[in-house]
Amino acid sequence: MPLFGSKVSRLIGLDVGSSAIKMVALQQTRGGYQVEAADIELLPAGTIVDGVIAKPEGVVSSINRIYDSQNIKDNQVASSVSGHAVIVKKIVLPVSNPGEVAESIQWEAEQYIPFDIADVYLDYHLLGPTEDGTGTNVILVAAKRETIDSQSDVIAISGRQPMVMDIDAFALHNAYEVNYLPEPDSVTALLNIGASIMNVNIAAGDQFIFTRDIGMGGNYYTEYVQRDLGVTLEEAEQYKKGGAPEELKLTVSSVLQSVSEILALEVQKTFDYFRTTSEFEEMQRIYICGGASRTEGLREYLQETFQVPVEYLNPFQAFKVNGAKLPDSASEYGSEFTVAVGLALRQVGDKPSAKGAASQSGWKGLLHKLTKR
């Protein structure tokens, strides 16, 4: 598998989530990007459990159906991982030369990684020298080998070529940066709320400065509805999406509200921790995305709780979509495609800004080394 920076004409963004696979194909143009296709394929229950691919054949079949339905010919893929198998930390190394960082990162990382260092792939990104010039600020990334390997293997079995393995949080940031061109002094939180994982990112301007993965998401809503109303899993899923009988709608709304309170409490804990470890004080805006972000009342509750504007992140906002084959779910915001869009941006060279200039933030994704050799 080629390393980061290899010349690839186009990568298909393939977001393998716990409940669905999302695909985005972009075409680079003189003015930015054009969306050629986006599609989503639900995975059978039990296909991915706690971030582990339990039924590879289900993932392979879903990938093939997406490719066939969209008539995608490009086989080079960028994918990503998140959750408890991934560690992202900002650290300071007591060396100032980039070459020394490369030499020391392996043994320096051991004190920060709660796994056996032999069981992970490591990567890092240089943030620059410390204020006193005696060290180097680094973003350290580690991911369990079995997680990277199993996802890469499934993609390969489907007949596609896994070129890049990234982190969901970095893909999320890429999609946000390109679509919103944030002001340098802005402090923004990005919440990507999937079925079983919520990625919380914090960005200062276009700089990625903090991330945390929280092990809860849309499945919590379904489980609470099923438990409190005594219905089947299928009925709970339907009720959660607004399909409850009229006489049960108030009860369902109350259950959904209770889960939103739990989710918001985890976000609050994350914000509190961030404030104790950074120079930044308050969030100025929150963007939410992911399949569970559309849950009834969630956006309004987050806005009321944190007293800042909360908006749906539109990953297609800055892109041309003329002639693209987009599913109905992408017609308004397409927020569930945010990670897939960020992955599809992993192409030749730097991603262009709206003005056509190359972005200098460097957040194209890190995991050029988190790949099988």
DRENRODREN-538008 format. One record per residue: x, y, z of N, C-alpha, C, O, CB in turn. Coordinates in steps of 0.2 Angstrom, whole numbers, plus 5000, padded with zeros to 4 digits. Glycine has a CB too. Layout:
// DRENRODREN-538008
XYZXYZXYZXYZXYZ ...
END
This chain:
// DRENRODREN-538008
500449945000500050005000500450065000500950075004499550005006 500450114995500850174995500750215001500250215004500650214989 501350255002501350295008500950365007500850375001502050305011 500850395012500550465011500950505006501550505007500550495018 500650545002500950584997501050554991501350584986501650605000 500850484990500950454984500450484978499950514980500850384984 500650484972500250514967499650474965499750424962500750524961 499050494967498450454966498050504963497850564965498150424973 497750484957497350534953496650554956496450604956497250504946 496350494959495750514963495650454968495750394967495150514958 495450474974495250424979494450424980494150484981495650434985 494150364981493450364983493450364991493750324994493150304980 493050414993492950415001492450365003491850355001492750485003 492650315007492250255009492250255017492750235020492550195006 491750285020491650285027491250225029490650215028491250345029 491650175032491350115035491150125042491550115047491850055034 490450135043490250145050489950085053489950035049489750195050 489750085059489450025062488750005059488549945060489450035069 488350055056487750035054487650045046487150025043487250075057 488150075043488050095036488750115033489150135037487550155035 488750105026489350125023489150185018488650185015489650065018 489550235019489450295015489950305010490550295011489350355019 489850325004490350334998490250394995489650424994490250274993 490750434994490750494990491350494985491950474986490850554995 491150514979491650524973491650594971491150624969491450474967 492250624972492350694970492750704964493250654962492650734976 492650754960493050764954493350834955493050884956492650764947 494050844955494350904956494350944950494450924944495150894958 494151014950494051054945494451124946494751124951493251074944 494451164941494851224942494551264948494951304951494851264935 493951264949493651304955493651274961493351304966493051334952 493751214962493651174968493551104967493951064964493151204972 492951074969492751004968492051004965491651044967492850974974 491950954962491250934960491050864962491450814962491150934952 490450854965490250794967489950754962489550774958489650804973 490250694960490050654955489550594958489050584954490650614952 489650574964489150524966489250524974489750534977489350454963 488650504977488650494984488150444986487550444983488550554989 488250394990487750344991487850314998488450315001487850284986 487350285001487350255007487050185007486550175003487050295012 487350135010487150065010487150045017487650045021487550015006 486550025020486450005027486749935028486749895023485650005029 487049925033487349855035486849815039486549845043488049865039 486849755038486449705042486649715049487249715051486449635039 486149705054486349705061486849655062486749595060485649695065 487349675067487849625069488449625064488849585065487549555070 488449655059488949655054489649685057490149655057488849695048 489549745061490049775064489849785072489349815073490349845061 490249755076490049755083490649785087491249755087489849685086 490549835091491049875095491649885091492249885093491249825101 491549915085492049935080492449875077492849885073492549975084 492249815078492549755075492149725070491549715071492749705081 492449715064492049685058491949615060492349565059492449695052 491249595062491149525064490949485058491049425058490549525069 490649515053490449485047490649515040490349555037489649475046 491349495039491649535033491249525026491249575022492349505032 490849475026490449465019489949515019489749535013490149395019 489649545024489149595024489449655022489149695018488849605031 490049675024490349735022490549735015490449785011490949755026 490849675012491049665005490449675001490449714996491349595004 489849645003489249644998489049724998488849744993488749605001 489049755004488749825003489249874999488949914996488749855011 489849865000490349904995490249884988490149934984491049884997 490149824986490049804979489349834977489249854971490049734979 488849834981488149864979488249934978487949964973487649844984 488649974982488650044981489050054974488850104970489050074987 489550024973489950034967489550014961489550054956490649984967 489149964961488749944955488149994954488050014949488449874957 487850014960487250064959487550124956487150164953486950074965 488150154958488350214956488850214950489050264947488750244962 488950154948489350134942490050174943490350204938489050164935 490350164948491050184950491550144947491550084949491050204958 492050164943492550124941493250134944493650084944492650144933 493350194948493950204952493950154958493450144962493950274954 494450114958494550064964495050084969495050054974494850004961 495350144969495750164974495350204980494950254978496350214972 495450184986494950204991495350234997495950214999494550144994 495050285000495250315007494750295012494150315011495350395006 494950265017494450245022494750275029495250305029494350175023 494350255034494550285041494250245047493850205046494350355042 494550255053494350215059494250265064494550325064494850165061 493950245070493850285076493650245082493650185081493350345075 493550275087493350235093493950215098494450245098493050175091 493850165102494250145107494950115105495450115108493950095112 494950095098495550075095496050125093496550105090495350025090 495850185094496250245091496450295097495950305101495850285085 497050315097497250365102497550425098497950415093497850335106 497350485099497550545097497750585102497350605106497050575092 498450605103498650655108499150705106499550695101499050605114 499050765109499550815107500050815113499950815119499250885107 500750805110501250795115501850835113501850875108501550715115 502350845118502950885117503550835117503650805122502950945122 503950835112504550795112505150845113505150895111504650755105 505550815118506150855120506750865114507350855116506450835126 506550865108506950875102506750925098506150945098507050805099 507150965094506951015090507051005082506751045078507351075092 507450955081507550935074507050885071506950835074508250915073 506750895065506250845063506550775062506150725063505950875056 507150775060507450705060507550675066507450615067508150715057 507650715072507650685078506950655081506950605084507950735083 506450695078505750675080505650605077505350565081505250725078 505850595071505650535067506050475071505850425071505950535060 506650495073507050435077506750425084506850365086507750465077 506450475087506250465094505550445095505350425101506450525098 505150455090504450445091504250375093503750375097504050465084 504550325091504350255093504450245101503950225104504750205089 504950265103505050255111504750305115504550295120505750245112 504650365112504350415116503550405117503250415121504450485113 503350375111502550355111502350305116501850305118502450335104 502850265118502650215123502350235129501850205132503250165125 502550295132502250315138501550345137501250365142502750375141 501350355131500650385130500150345127499550355127500750445125 500350285125499950235122499750175127500250145129500250205116 499150165128498950115133498850045130498550005133498250135136 499150035125499149975121499949955121500349995122498849975114 500049885120500649865118500949895112500549895107500749785118 501449925112501749965106501849925100501749945094502350005108 501949855101501949815095501349795092501249765086502249745098 500749815095500049795093499749855089499149855087499649775098 500149915088499849975085500249995079500849985079499750025090 499950035075500250075070500350145072499850165075499950075063 500950175071501050245074501050295068501350275063501650245078 500850355069501050405065501050475069500850475075500450415059 501250525066501250585069501250645064501350635058501950595074 501150705067501150765063501450825067501250835073500350785061 501950855064502350905067501850975067501650995062502950925064 501851005073501451065074501951125075501651185074501051055080 502551115076503051165076503351165083503251125087502651235075 503851205084504251215090503851235096503451275095504951255089 504151225102503851245108504051325108504451345105504051205114 503751355113503851435113504551445115504851495113503351465119 504851405119505551415121506051385117506651385118505651385128 505851345111506251325106506651255108507051235104506751375104 506451235114506851175116506551105114506851055115506951175124 505951105112505551045110505151055104505151115101505151025116 504751005102504351005096503650985098503550935101504550965091 503151025096502451005097502250955092502350965086501951065097 501950895094501750845089501050815091500850815097502250785090 500650805085500050765086500250685085500550675080499550785081 500150645090500350575090499750535089499250545092500750555096 499750495084499150445082499350375083499950355080498850465075 498950335086499050265086498450225085497950255087499450245093 498450175081497850135080498050065080498550045078497550155073 497550025083497749955084497749915077497449935073497149915088 498349875076498449845070497849805068497649805062499049805071 497549765072496949725070496349765067496049745063496749685076 496249825070495749865067495949895060495449885055495649925072 496549915059496749935053496749885048496549885042497449975053 497049825050497149765045496449735043496349725037497549715049 495949735048495349705046494949745041494649715036494949685052 494949815042494649855037494949855030494649855025494549925040 495649855030495949855024495849795020495749795014496749865025 495849735024495749675021495049665018494949645012495849615026 494549695021493849685018493849735012493449705007493349715024 494149785012494049835006494449795000494249794995494449905007 495049765002495349724997494949664994494949654988496049704999 494649634998494249574996493649594992493449554987493949535002 493449654993492849684988493149704981492749714977492549744991 493849694980494049714974494349784973494549804968493549704968 494349814979494549884979495249894982495449844985494049934982 495649944981496349954983496350004989496250064988496749974977 496449984995496450035001497150075000497650045002496449995007 497050134999497650174998497850215004498450225005497650224992 497350235008497450275013496950255019496350245018497350355012 497250255025496850235031496950295036497450315038497050175034 496350335037496350395040496050385047495750335049496050455036 495950445051495550445057494850485055494950535052495950475063 494350465058493650495057493750575058493450615055493150465061 494050585064494150655066494450695061494250755061494450655073 494950675058495350715053494950725047494950775044496050685052 494650675045494150675039493650725040493450765036493850615037 493350725046492850775048493050845048492750895045492550765055 493650855050493950925050494150945043493951005041494650925054 494350905039494450925031493850945028493850995025494750865028 493250905029492650925026492450995029492151035025492150875027 492451005035492251075038492751125035492451175033492351065046 493351115035493851175033493651195026493651255024494551155034 493651145021493551165014492851195013492751235009493551095010 492351175017491651195015491551265019491151305016491151145018 491851275024491651335028492251395029492051445031491451315035 492851375027493351425027493351465033493251525033493351475021 493451435039493351475045493851525046494351535044493451425051 493551575050493951635051494451615056494351575061493451695054 495051655056495651635060495551635068495751595072496251675059 495051685070494951685077494351645080494151655085494851755079 494051605075493451565077493651505081494151475080493051555071 493251485086493251425090492651385089492151405091493451435097 492751325085492151295083492151215085492651185085492051295076 491551195088491551125089491151085084490651105081491251105096 491451025082491150985077490950915080491350885083491650975071 490250905080490050835083489850795077489350805074489450855088 490150735076489950685071489650635075489950595078490550665067 488950625075488550585079488350525075487850525071487950615082 488750465075488550405071488150365075487850385080489150375069 488050295073487650255077487950235084487550225088487550185072 488550225084488850195090489450245093489650235098489150125089 489650285089490250335091490050405089489750415084490950305087 490250445094490250515092490950545093491250545098489750555098 491150575087491750615087491650685089491250715086492050605080 492050715093492050785095492650815093493150795096491850785103 492650865089493250895087493150975089492650995089493350895079 493751005090493751075091494251105087494851085087493851095099 494051155083494551185079494551265080494051295082494251185071 495151285080495251365081495451385074496051375071495851375086 495051425071495151445064495151375060494651335060495751485063 495651365056495751305052496151255055496351205052495951325044 496351265061496851225064496451175069496051195073497351265069 496651115068496351055072496751055078497351045078496450985068 496351065084496751065090496551015096496851005101496651135093 495950985095495750935100495250885097494850905093495450975106 495250825099494750775097494650725103495150715107494950745091 494050705103493850645108493350605105492850635102493650675115 493350535105492850495103492450475109492750445114493150435099 491850475109491350455114490950395112490650395106490850515116 490950345116490650285114489850285115489650235118490950225118 489550325112488850325111488550365105488950405102488550365118 487950345103487750385097486950365096486650355101488150365091 486750355090486050345088485850285091485250275092486050345081 486250235092485950165094485650175101485250135104486550115095 485950225105485650235112484950255111484550235116486050295115 484750295107484050315106483650255104483150255107484050375100 483850215100483450155098483350115104482850085106483850115093 483950095108483950055114483450085119483050045122484650045117 483450145120483050175126482250175124481850155128483250245127 482150185117481450175115481250105115480650095118481450205108 481650065113481449995114481349965121480849935122481949945111 481749985125481649975133481050005136480749965139482349985136 480950065135480450105139479750095136479250095139480650175138 479750075129479050065126478949985125478349975124479050095120 479449945127479349875126479149855119478749805118478749855130 479449885114479349865107479949825104480449825107479249925103 479949805098480449775095480949825093480849885092480249725089 481549795091482149835089481949875082482049935081482749795087 481549835078481349865071480849925073480849975070481049815067 480349915077479849965079480250025082480050085081479349935084 480650015087481050065090481450115085481450175086481550045095 481750075080482050115075481550155071481750215069482450065070 481050135069480550165066480250225070480150285067479950125064 480050215076479850265080480350325081480150385081479650235087 480950305082481450355083481550405077481650465078482150325084 481350375071481350415065480750455063480650485058481550375059 480250455068479650495067479050445065478550475063479750545062 479150385065478550335063478150305068477850255067478850285059 478150335074477750315080477050325079476850375076478050345086 476650285081475850295081475750355085476150375089475450235084 475250395083475050455086475050455093475250505097474350485083 474750405096474650405103475250395107475350395113474150345105 475850375104476450365107476950415106477550415108476750295104 476850465101477350515099477550555105478150565105477050555094 477150575110477350615115477850575120478350595122476750635120 477750505121478150465125478850455121479350455125477750395126 478850445115479450435111479850505112480450495113479250415104 479550555111479850625111480250635118480750655119479450685110 479850605123480150615130480750565131481250585134479650595135 480750505128481350465128481850495124482450485127481150395126 481750515118482350545114482650605118483250615118482050565108 482250645121482450705125482950675131483450705132481950745128 482750625134483150595140483850575137484350585140482850545143 483850545131484550525128484950585126485550585127484350475122 484550635123484950695121485250725127485850755127484450745118 484950725133485250745139485950715141486350745143484750745145 485850645140486450605142487050625137487650635139486350535141 486850625131487350645125487650715127488250725126487050645118 487250765128487450835129487950835136488350875136486850875130 487750795141488250795147488950765145489450795147487950745152 488950715140489650695138490050745134490650755135489550635134 489650785130489950835126490150895131490750925130489450865121 489750905136489950955141490650935145491050975146489450965146 490650875147491250845150491850855145492450875148491150775152 491750845139492350855134492550925134493150945134492150825127 492050975133492151045133492551065139493051105139491551085132 492351045145492651065151493351035152493851075154492251035157 493550975149494150955149494650995145495151015146494250875147 494351005139494651045134494851115137495451145136494251055128 494451145140494551215143495151215148495551265149493951245146 495251155152495751155157496451135154496951145157495551095162 496451115147497051105144497251145138497751135135497051025142 496951205137497051245132496951315134496751335139496551225126 497151365129497151435130496451465128496351515130497651465127 496051415125495351445123494851435128494851385132495151405116 494351475128493851475134493151445131492951395134493751545136 492851485126492251465125492151445117492451475113491751525126 491651405116491451385109491051445106490651475110491151315109 491151465100490751515097490151485093489651515091491151555093 490251415091489751385086489851315087490451285088489851415079 489351275086489351205085489051175079488451205077489051165091 489451135075489151105069489051035071489450995074489551115063 488451005069488350935070488150895063487950925059487650925075 488450835063488350795057488250725059488350705065488950805052 488250675054488150605056487450585056486950625056488450585062 487350525055486650505054486150515060485550535059486650425053 486450515066486050525072485950605074485550615078486350495078 486250645070486250715071485550745070485350795072486750755067 485150705065484450725064483950705068483350715067484350705057 484150675074483650645079483250705081483450765083484050615085 482550695082482150745084482350785090482450745096481450715085 482350845090482450885096483250895098483350935102482150865101 483650855095484350855097484650925096485050955100484750805094 484650955090484951015088484751065093485151105095484851035081 484051075094483751125098484051115105484151165109483051125098 484051055108484251045115485051065116485151095121484150975117 485451045111486151065111486251145111486651175115486551035105 485851175107485851255107485651285113485951325116485351275101 485051255116484851275123485351265128485451305132484151245124 485651205128486151185133486751235133487051255138486351115133 487051245127487751275127487651345125488151385125488151235121 487051375123486951445122487451465116487651525117487051485128 487551425111487851455105487451425099487051375100488651425105 487551455093487151435087487451355086488051345086487351475081 486951315085487051245083486751235076486151245075486751195088 487151215071486951205064487151135062487651105064487251265060 486751115057486951055053487551065048487551115045486351025049 488051025049488651035044488451005037488250955037489251005047 488451045032488351025025488951015022489351065020487951085022 489150955021489850935018489850945010490350945007490050865019 489250965007489250975000489151054999489051074993488650944997 489251095004489051165003489451204998489251244994489151195010 490151184998490551224993490651184987491151204983491251234997 490351134985490451094980489951094974489351104976490551014982 490051094968489551084963489351014963489650964964489851104956 488651014962488350944962487950934956487550884956487850934968 488050974951487650964945487750894942488350874940487951014940 487250864941487250794938487450734942487550684940487750794932 487650754949487850704953487250654955486650674955488150734960 487450594956486950544958486850544966487250504969487050474955 486450584969486450594976485850554979485250564976486450664978 485850524984485250494987484850544990485050604991485450434992 484150524992483750574994483950605001483850665002483050544996 484350565005484650585011485150645011485250685015484950535015 485450655005485850705004485550765001485950814999486450684999 484950764999484650824996484650885000484650944997483950804994 484550885006484550945010485250965013485551015012484050945016 485450925018486150935021486650885019487250895019486050945028 486450815019486950765018487450755023487950735022487250775011 487250775030487650775035488050705036488550705039487350805041 487650655035487950585036488550575031488850525032487450535035 488650615026489150605022489850645023490250645019488950615015 489850675029490350715031491050685031491550705028490250755037 491150625034491750595034491950565027492550575026491750535039 491450545024491650515017491850575012492350565008491050485014 491550635013491850695009492550705011492950715007491350755010 492650705018493350725020493850675018494450685016493350725028 493650605017494150555014494250565007494750555005493850485016 493750585003493750594996494250654994494450654989493050604993 494350694999494750754998495550734998495950774997494650805003 495650675000496350645000496550624993496550574991496450585005 496750674989496950664982497650694981497950714986496450704978 497850704975498450734973498550804976498150844975498650724966 499050814979499250884981498750904987498350864990499150934976 498850974989498350994994497651014991497651024985498651064997 497251004996496551024994496451094992496751134996496051004999 496051114987496051184985495551224990495051194992495851194978 495651284991495151324995494651354989494751344983495551384999 494151394992493651424987494051474982493751484977493151454991 494651494984494951544980495451514975495751544971495351594984 495451444976495951404971496651394974497051364971495951434965 496751424980497451424983497451354987496951334989497651484987 498051334988498151274992498051284999498351335002498851234990 497751245003497651255010498351235013498651195011497151205013 498551275018499151265022499051235029499551235032499551335022 498451215030498351195037498651125038498851105044497651185039 498751085033499151025033498650965035498950905036499651035038 498050975037497650925039497350885033496750885032497050955044 497750855030497550815024497350745027497150695023498050805018 497550725033497550665036498250635037498650655034497150615031 498250595042498950575045499150505043499750495043499050585052 498750465042498850395043499250365037499050305035498250355045 499750395035500150365029500550305032500750255028500550415026 500650305038501050245041500650195044500850135046501550275046 499950215045499550165048499250115043498650115043498950195052 499650085039499450045034499849975034500449975036499450075027 499549925031499949865030500549875025500449905020499449805028 501049845027501649845022501649785018502049775014502349845026 
END
